[in-house]
Amino acid sequence: MAARDPSKGQAMPDRLIVDNVVTFLMAGHETIAQALTWTLYLLALFPEWQERAREEVLKVTGGAPITSEHVQQLSLLEAISQEAMRLYPPAPSDAAGQCAFRAPGGRGAGTLRTRDAPSQRRAQAQSHNARLAVR
């Protein structure tokens, strides 16, 4: 990557880039790492989308190292990332799959966030494959 230190404008050594990535993954384990993992998982399930993302990156960068200016132009990759986070939210929210439960004594009802089994998630991802094509 063509990463540069924003304060000095100098190229960042590969080791510093790796250290920064490790820091992001460790600091955001429940968010960034999960979002990246599920995105890569979905791309592995759908090689045709993986190829489309690859083609977009090559078209935008011309084969050059990716810069922050390039990232802003990767609309398909952004859509794929957003869809992965919709299917596999990296942090709990009230927007996805709910599981009804009863309060002790059978009074009242509420909802709990649950994660579907991976096979159910794959079925969801396949059914939403066409959704990405619209974007």
N, C-alpha and C positions, 0 to 999 in steps of 0.2 A: 504494500500500500504506500501511497505517497503522503503519509501523515507528516504534519509539520507542527512544531511547537508554536502555539498561537502567540505567545509573548515574545519569542525570539525570531520566529520565522524560519528556524533551522529544521532540517529533516530530522525526524525522530528515528533513533536506531531501532532495528527490529526487536531487540531485547526489551526496550522500553514499551513498544507497542504490545508485545506479548504480556508484559507485566500489567499494563493497563487493562487489557482484555480480561486477564485473570482477576484483577481487582473488581471489575464490573460484574463478572460472573459470581464472585464470592459475595460481594456487597448486595447484589440484587438476586440472590439465589431463588427466592420465591417468585420473582417477577421476571427479570430479564432472562435468566437461565431457562425458566420454564417456557417463556415465549419463544426463545430461540430453539429450544428442544422440540416443542410441538410443531413449529414451522418447518424445521428440518424433517421431522417425522412425516408430516403431510406431504412435503415435496418428495420424500422417498416413496410414499404410497402412490403418488401421481407423477410418474416420470415425465409425462407430457407437459405438466406445469413446470416441473423442474427445468425442462429444456426451454420452455418459453421464457422463464426468468433468466436463464443463462443467455439466451439470445438478446434479451433486453439489455442486460449488463454489457455484453459485447458491443451492441449497437451504440449505447450511450457513451461508453468509455473508448471505443475504437481499439480495444485491447490494451489500453494504457492502464496504469495503476488507478484504482478508484480514489477519487477525492471527494470532499464534502459537497462540492458543486455537482458532481455526478449523482450522489445519493439523492439529491432533491429532484432529479429527473427520472428516477426509477419508479414510475407510477404502478406498474404491474407488480413489482416486488412489494411495494407498500400495500397494495390490495391483498396480496397473498398473506402478508404479515397480519393485516387487520382481520382477515377471515380466520386465520389460525387462532388469533386471540379471542375472536367471537366464539369459535368452537371450543377452545380450551382456555378459558380465562385464567391468566396467570395470578390473579388475586380474586378473592371471593367478592361476589356482587349479587344483587337481586335480579339481574337481567337474564340469567340462564337457568337451566333445569332445576326445578324445585321438587322437593319431596315433602309431602304432607305428613304431619305428625300430630298426635293428640297429647294434650297436657296430662299430667298425672290425674287419675280419677275420671278420665274421659271428658273433661271439661275443656272447651276452647279448642282451637286449632291454630296451627302456624305453619311456617315453611322452613325448611332447611336446605341449604345449598349442598348438592351432592355431585360427585363426578360419575359419569356413566362408565360402564365397563369399556375397555379399549375396543372391543368388537362393535359395540353400539356407537362409539365415537367414529369408527371407520365408516359405518353405514351413514352416519350423519354427514361426514365429510364427502362421501361419494354423492349423496343426494344434493349437496350444495356445490358440487363441482361446476355446474352450469352457471351458478351465480357469479363466479369469478370471470367467466367468459363475457358476461354482460359489461363488466367494468372495462 
